Amino acid sequence: MKAVIAKKRCIGCGLCTDICPSVFKMTVKVYAEVYRKEVPPKYIKNAHEAKENCPVSIISLSE
């Protein structure tokens, strides 16, 4: 599974990094980014939770 963030629409709230720090991180400019090319199986549940809780719905997950 792959995760993607639409960086231009990110508001930098940090919720995704709080929920799933093994997949998402904040940049120096305070925007979230994905730093793993593939979401490891043990973090898939957390990645889905981060997607569902993103206040601006900019996280997408694909197989």
N, C-alpha and C positions, 0 to 999 in steps of 0.2 A: 504494500500500500504506500502511496505517495501523498504527501501533504503539500499544499500550495497556499501562499498568502498573497492577496492582492495588496501589495505594499503601499500603493498610492492612496488607498482608502483607509489604511490603518490609523487609528487614533492614539495608539501607544498606551492603552490602558494596562497592558501587562497581564491580563487575565489568562491568556493562553499559556504564557510562561509560568504562571503560578500553578495551573492545572497540569501541564505536561512539559516540564522543563527539560525532559530528555529529547524532545523533538523541536521545541520552539525556544528562541532566545531573543532578547532585545538588542538592537543595534546601538551604536554610539549615538545615533540621532534619535533614539528613543522610539523606534518602530520595531515591530516584531518581524522575525524572519524564521524560516525553516532551516535548520542546520544539519539535518540528516536526509540523504537522498531517499532512503526507504525507511518507513516507520517500522521499527522492530515489533514483532508480534506481541510482546509483553506490554507495549505502549499503545496499542491500537484503541483500547477502551478509553484511555486518557485523551488520545488525539480526537476521538469522536466527542468526548465531553467538552474539550476545548472548542471544537467547531460549533457545537450546540449552544455554548455559552458566550460566544463572541458577540459583543453588542452591536457590531456593524456587519456581521455575517460575511467576513472576507476570507474565511478558511474553507478550502475545499479538499476533499479526500477522494482518491481514486485508486482502483486496483491496478 
